[in-house]
Amino acid sequence: MVPPGRQYEVFGDRDSVLRRVEELVECEVIVRGNEIVLRGHEDAVERAEVVFDGLVDLAERGNSITPETAERLFKMGSGGKGKEVLGDLILTHRGRRVAPKTRNQKSYTDAIRNHQVVFGVGPAGTGKTYLAVALAVDALNRGEVNRIILTRPAVEAGESLGFLPGDVMAKVDPYFRPLYDALYEMIDPAKFGGHLERGTIEVAPLAFMRGRTLNDAFVILDEAQNTTPQQMKMFLTRLGFGSKMVITGDATQVDLPRGKTSGLDDAQRALAGVDGVAVVRLKRDDIVRSDLVMRIVDAYERAGDPSGLS
């Protein structure tokens, strides 16, 4: 049964969510007022009940319901795990709600909350950086940290940096655009500018971290597969009191010269079993971009990715 007044939220615009559930569970869905009647094989009916239970729960918690929501609840199966995952709200900004969308993403956000150092490793589109930035903004808003520091190695810029106009920051700015894009979705532009001016939010190349001690900060190292073992060690040893570090990367997108060891791979081996450090591996099923991205990743895996890139 759908609570009175919640039918539109649960069923979606023009019953788009309702129709998607029917396609997924392969049973007939009949709506009578605010009651739902399910007809079909017992297993299909049980799966549909789980999905509708999750949809109602999420709607009552203020979540926006879409056909994608139904699909993710269906994929996560029984046990109520789906609504627990999708209902884990990190922050809300201008009506946009940021929350994990898969079980592994939920494990990732939980690891960040519960550990000082977390490695998020996986293919493009799995939300590694986006969720880390959301948790950083939430921690800043709550006063749990005094600043956010976002950094990346500039390896992919290569020698072309010398041909770009401006100072060092102007040269590397294009390589930080994905981080800025995530922040713009979570902080008002005027406030964001103020944060940059005051140093509350800092976006800088990895080389700028050398010699510093980062206290009371939420620090994110993005594209960590492009660090060397020495750079990674340098970065990790910047950790100060009251700080948290999240290191994200994709081992299939290494831009280091061929034959050089990635600091991301080296750190996972060296830090295995170290208390306070967690490694969460996201997979193709955690890709939350277009379905085409998932198919592209699959195609490269099937091809064996002879170039070493993807």
N, C-alpha and C positions, 0 to 999 in steps of 0.2 A: 504494500500500500504506500502511495506517495502522499505525504502530508498535504492538506488543503493549501492551495496557493503556490505549491512548489512544482506543479506539473510542467510549466513552461521551462523552468530552470533545469529539471531533470530530463525532460524529453527533447529539449533543444528547439532551436528555431525551425519551424515547419517539421517538427518531429525528427530532425536529422539524427539526434542521438538515439532515439528509439529505433529508427531504421537500421542504424549501424549495429546495435545490439542484436537485432534479428539476424543480420548477416553473419555476425560472429558466432552466435550460439546455435544457429540452425534450428531454431524453434519458432513457433508462431507467437507473437506478442499481441495481445488484445487489451485495449484500454477501455475501461468502463468507469467514467468519472475520474476518481483518484485511485481506483483499483487497477492492478495489472494482473491479467490472466495469462498464464504461460501454457502452451500446448506443444508437446513434442516428446522426444526420448527423455527418459528420466535424467540421464547425465547432462543433457543439454539444458533442461529446465533448472537443474541445480546450478549450473554455471551462470545462467541468466539471473537467477536469484542473487547470487554473489555480486554480480555486476550492478544490478539495480540497488542492492543494499548499499554498495559503495557509493553509487551516484547520489542517493538520498543523503547519506551521511556527509559527503563533500558539499552538497548544495546547502545543507543546514549550517555548515561551517563557513559559508560565504564564498566557496570556491566557484569559479566559472566552469560550467560543464560544456564540453564539446565532444564531438564524435571521437576525437583522439583520447579524451579522458576515458570513455567507455572501452576503447581498444586497449589502453594500458591496464585498466582494471581486469579485463579479460585475460591478458597475457600473464598477469601476476597470480591468477588463479585463486584458489580458496584460502581460507584461514584469516581473512580480513587484512592480509598484508598490504593489499593494494591501496585501501583507503588510508592506512597508516602511512604509507609512503607518500601518496599524493597530498595528504593532509598536513604534512610536515612543513608548515609555512615558515620561510626564512625571513622574508620582509615583503612589504607592500609599498609600491610607489606609483602614485597617479593611477590607481586602480589595477596596476600590474602586479600580480602575485608571483613571487619566486619560490619554487619548491622543487624538491627532487621529483623525477618522473619515472624512475626505475628502482628496483631493489638495490642495485649496485650504487646508484647515485645516493640513495638513502644511507647506505653503509659508508659512503665517502663523506657525506655531511656529518654523520655521527662521529666518524673518526676525527674530523677536524675539530669538532666540539670537545672531544675527549683526550686529544693528544697535542703535545707541543709541536711536533714535527710530523707532517703527513705528506706522503708521496702519492699523487694521483696520476696513474699511468694508463694510457689508453688511446684509441684512435681519435681522429678529428670528429667533432660534433657530439662528444659524449658529455659535455658540460663541465669539464675539468676546471677550466679557468672561470667560467661564468658563475658557477656555484661558489667557488672560492672567493671571488670578488663580492658576491652577495653576502656571504658570511662575514667578510671583512667589514663591509659597510654596516651590517647589523651590529657587529662588535663595537665599531666606532660610535654608532648612534646610542648604544647602551652604556657607553663610557667604560667598556671593558679594556679598551686600548686607547692610546692618545693619538695614534697616527696609523696610516696605511702606507706601506711601501711596496711598490710594484716594480719588478725588474725583469729584464730579459738579457741573454747574451746577444751581442750584435753580430754573431758569426755570419748569418745569412746576408748581412749587408756587404761583407767582403771588402774588396778594394774599392768598390764603387762609392764608398763613403767619401773618399777624397774628392770625388767629382761633384758632390752635392753642395749646394750653396749653404752659407750660414755656419754657426758655431757647431760644436759637437752635438748639443741637444737638438738643434734644428736638423742636423744630418740624420740622427737616429729616430726622430719623431715619427716618421712613417711606420717604423717597425713596432711602435707601441700603440698603433691605432686600434688593434683589437681590444686592448686593455681600456683605452679611453671609451670605446663604444660600449663596453659593459658598464663602465661607471656612469656614462650619460643616461643609461636606462634606469639607474637607481638613485641618482642624486640630481636635484634641480641645477640647471646650468649656472645660475648666479652663485649658489652655495658651492658648487664644484670649483669655480674660479677662486672663491675665497679660500677654500681648502688648499688649493695649489699655492696661492700667494703666502699663506701662513706656514706651509710645509706640513699641514695636517695630512695631506695626501702628496706623496712623492712618487714620481715615475722617472726612473733613471736606469741607464745601462748597468749591467752587472759589475763592470770594472769600478763603478763609483762606490761599491760596497766595501772595497778593500780598506782595512784599517779602522773600520767603524764597529761600535757595539750598539746593537739595536734593541733598546729597552722599550717596554710598554707599546709594542708595535705589532701589527698584523702584517707579516711580510709574505709576499707571493713571488716566487720565481717561476716564470712562465717559459715555455720552450726549453726546458732543462736538458733535453736530449742533446742540445748544442753546447753544453758546457764540457770542459775537460775535467778529469778527476781533480786536478789542482784547483780549478775554479769552484767546483762543487764543495770541496773541503773548506776553501776560503769563505764561501757563502754560509755554510752551515755553522761555522765557528763564529759568525757575527751574532748569533742568537744571544739576546740579553734577558734580563729579568722581566717577567710579565709579558713576554712576547710569544708569538705563535708563528710558525713557518709552514707554508704550503708550497710544495714543489710539484709542478705539473709538466708532463711531457709525453711524447709519443715516440717510442723506440724505432718506429718505421719511417720517421721523418728527420733523420740525422743529416745535418749539413756540414759536419766536420769533414776534414780531408780524409779520404779513404785510408783505412788502417788505424786511425786514431780512436782510442777508447772513449765512449761517451761517459761523462760524469754521472749521468742518470743511472746507467747500468751499473757502474762501479759502486755508487752509493748504496744501491739496493743490496748488493752483495756484502758490502762492508758493514752495513748497519742492521743486517738481519738479526732479529732477537734483541735489539737494544731497547731498553725500557723507555717509553715516551715517544717512540717512533712507530708510525703505522704506514703500511703500504696498501693502497686500494687499487686493484686493477679493473678498469672499466673495459667493456667489450663491445663488439659490434651491436649487440642487442640494446646497448645503452645509448646509441646514437639517437639524438632527439632533433636532428635537422630533417631535411627532406628525405623521404624514403630513397631517393636517388643517391644520396650520400652513402647510405648503407650498401646499396648495390655497387657503387664505385669501389668501396672498401673491399667488398667480396671479390670483385673482379681482379683487383690487384693481388689479393691473397691467392686466388686461383692461378694467376699468372706467375706467381713466385717472386714478383717485384724485382726483376733482375737489376734495376738501376739502384736499388737501395733506398729509393724514395717512394712516397705515396701521397 
